[in-house]
Amino acid sequence: MAIRPEVVKGVEAICDKYASEPSPLMMILSAIQKEYGYIPLEVQEIVSAKTGIPVAEIYGVVTFYSFFSLKPKGKYVLGICLGTACYVKNSQQVIDKFSTLLKIGPGETTDDGLFTIEAIRCIGACALAPAMSINGKVYPKVTPADVEKIIAEYRAQEAAA
């Protein structure tokens, strides 16, 4: 895929901004993720050319940290906790219900670009298990029966916009 010239310039400007830092990679990648929503291989190659950091090292960082993404995410990122406390309270059934209704699996985004499902390890809300978050908003004690209502709530927001 060809990167648009304005994106190339934007990525290069981000690299330039952090050029004087002793270890700039995390700051560069964080800024790119924030600006563009994901960091595809083509962008990693631009960062490599600008910084001299090998693409393999950049790719390793992007794939190691869960807050970086190789693919665009949906407008609403559904983070369903599969940590121990949530898992024993049936969070797997919650993620399965989202997958069935949205017709996507964890790590995937709906065709309309609205939803991305992410299976996450812990959101720090163990007392609220099973818990999930949507763009940072925590939903406590979610059951499979709640899933359809949650999706409808966000679809209604989109229809009203």
C-alpha positions as CSV (number, residue, x, y, z in Angstrom):
1,M,0.0,0.0,0.0
2,A,1.3,3.4,-0.9
3,I,1.6,5.9,1.9
4,R,0.2,9.4,1.1
5,P,2.9,12.1,0.8
6,E,1.4,14.1,3.7
7,V,1.5,11.1,5.9
8,V,5.2,10.5,5.0
9,K,5.9,14.2,5.9
10,G,4.0,13.8,9.1
11,V,5.9,10.7,10.2
12,E,9.2,12.3,9.2
13,A,8.3,15.4,11.3
14,I,7.5,13.2,14.3
15,C,10.9,11.5,13.9
16,D,12.6,14.9,13.7
17,K,10.8,16.1,16.8
18,Y,12.5,13.4,18.9
19,A,15.8,13.1,17.0
20,S,17.8,14.6,20.0
21,E,16.4,12.1,22.5
22,P,18.8,9.4,23.6
23,S,16.3,6.6,23.0
24,P,13.5,8.1,20.8
25,L,11.8,5.0,19.5
26,M,9.0,4.7,22.0
27,M,8.2,8.4,21.8
28,I,8.2,8.3,18.0
29,L,5.9,5.3,17.9
30,S,3.6,6.6,20.6
31,A,3.2,9.9,18.7
32,I,2.5,8.1,15.4
33,Q,0.0,5.8,17.0
34,K,-1.8,8.8,18.6
35,E,-1.8,10.7,15.3
36,Y,-2.7,8.0,12.8
37,G,-4.3,5.2,15.0
38,Y,-1.9,2.5,13.9
39,I,1.7,1.8,12.7
40,P,1.7,-0.3,9.5
41,L,5.0,-1.8,8.1
42,E,5.3,1.0,5.5
43,V,5.4,3.6,8.3
44,Q,7.9,1.5,10.3
45,E,10.1,1.6,7.2
46,I,9.9,5.4,7.1
47,V,10.9,5.5,10.8
48,S,13.8,3.2,10.1
49,A,15.1,5.3,7.2
50,K,14.8,8.5,9.4
51,T,16.3,7.1,12.6
52,G,18.7,4.3,11.4
53,I,16.9,1.9,13.7
54,P,16.4,-1.5,11.9
55,V,12.9,-2.3,10.8
56,A,13.1,-5.6,12.7
57,E,13.7,-3.8,16.0
58,I,10.8,-1.4,15.3
59,Y,8.5,-4.2,14.4
60,G,9.5,-6.1,17.5
61,V,8.5,-3.1,19.7
62,V,5.2,-2.5,17.8
63,T,4.2,-6.1,18.2
64,F,5.3,-6.5,21.8
65,Y,3.3,-3.6,23.3
66,S,-0.5,-4.0,23.1
67,F,-1.1,-0.3,22.8
68,F,0.5,-0.3,19.4
69,S,-1.4,-1.6,16.4
70,L,-0.4,-2.8,12.9
71,K,-3.9,-2.3,11.6
72,P,-6.5,0.5,12.0
73,K,-8.8,0.1,15.0
74,G,-12.5,0.8,15.1
75,K,-14.0,4.0,16.5
76,Y,-15.0,1.9,19.5
77,V,-12.4,-0.4,20.9
78,L,-14.0,-3.1,23.1
79,G,-11.5,-4.4,25.6
80,I,-12.8,-7.5,27.2
81,C,-10.8,-8.6,30.2
82,L,-9.7,-12.2,30.2
83,G,-7.6,-11.9,33.4
84,T,-8.1,-14.5,36.0
85,A,-10.8,-12.8,38.1
86,C,-12.8,-12.0,34.9
87,Y,-12.2,-15.3,33.2
88,V,-13.5,-17.3,36.2
89,K,-16.7,-15.2,36.1
90,N,-17.3,-16.1,32.4
91,S,-15.7,-13.2,30.5
92,Q,-14.9,-15.7,27.7
93,Q,-18.6,-16.0,27.0
94,V,-18.9,-12.2,26.9
95,I,-16.1,-12.0,24.2
96,D,-17.7,-14.9,22.3
97,K,-21.1,-13.1,22.3
98,F,-19.5,-9.9,21.0
99,S,-17.7,-12.0,18.3
100,T,-20.9,-13.7,17.3
101,L,-23.0,-10.5,17.1
102,L,-20.3,-8.3,15.4
103,K,-19.1,-11.2,13.2
104,I,-15.4,-10.6,14.1
105,G,-12.9,-12.1,16.4
106,P,-10.5,-10.6,18.9
107,G,-8.0,-8.3,17.1
108,E,-10.4,-7.7,14.2
109,T,-12.4,-4.6,13.2
110,T,-16.0,-4.6,11.8
111,D,-16.3,-3.7,8.1
112,D,-18.0,-0.4,9.0
113,G,-15.0,0.6,11.1
114,L,-17.0,1.0,14.2
115,F,-15.9,-1.8,16.5
116,T,-12.6,-3.6,17.3
117,I,-12.6,-6.4,19.8
118,E,-9.5,-6.9,21.9
119,A,-9.0,-9.7,24.4
120,I,-7.0,-8.0,27.2
121,R,-5.3,-9.5,30.2
122,C,-6.3,-7.2,33.0
123,I,-7.9,-3.8,33.2
124,G,-7.5,-3.5,37.0
125,A,-11.1,-3.8,37.8
126,C,-11.0,-7.3,39.3
127,A,-13.7,-6.4,41.9
128,L,-16.1,-5.6,39.0
129,A,-15.5,-8.9,37.2
130,P,-16.2,-9.7,34.6
131,A,-15.3,-6.2,33.3
132,M,-14.7,-4.6,30.0
133,S,-13.9,-1.2,28.6
134,I,-14.9,0.8,25.6
135,N,-12.5,3.6,24.8
136,G,-11.6,3.8,28.5
137,K,-15.2,3.6,29.9
138,V,-15.4,0.6,32.2
139,Y,-18.4,-1.6,32.2
140,P,-18.7,-3.7,35.4
141,K,-20.2,-7.2,35.8
142,V,-20.9,-7.7,32.1
143,T,-22.8,-10.8,31.1
144,P,-23.5,-12.2,27.6
145,A,-27.1,-10.9,28.0
146,D,-25.7,-7.3,28.3
147,V,-23.8,-7.5,25.0
148,E,-26.6,-6.8,22.6
149,K,-27.7,-3.7,24.6
150,I,-24.1,-2.4,24.7
151,I,-23.7,-2.7,20.9
152,A,-27.1,-1.1,20.4
153,E,-26.1,1.8,22.6
154,Y,-23.1,2.6,20.4
155,R,-24.9,2.1,17.1
156,A,-27.6,4.5,18.3
157,Q,-24.9,7.1,19.1
158,E,-23.7,6.7,15.5
159,A,-27.2,7.0,14.1
160,A,-27.8,10.2,16.1
161,A,-24.5,11.8,15.0
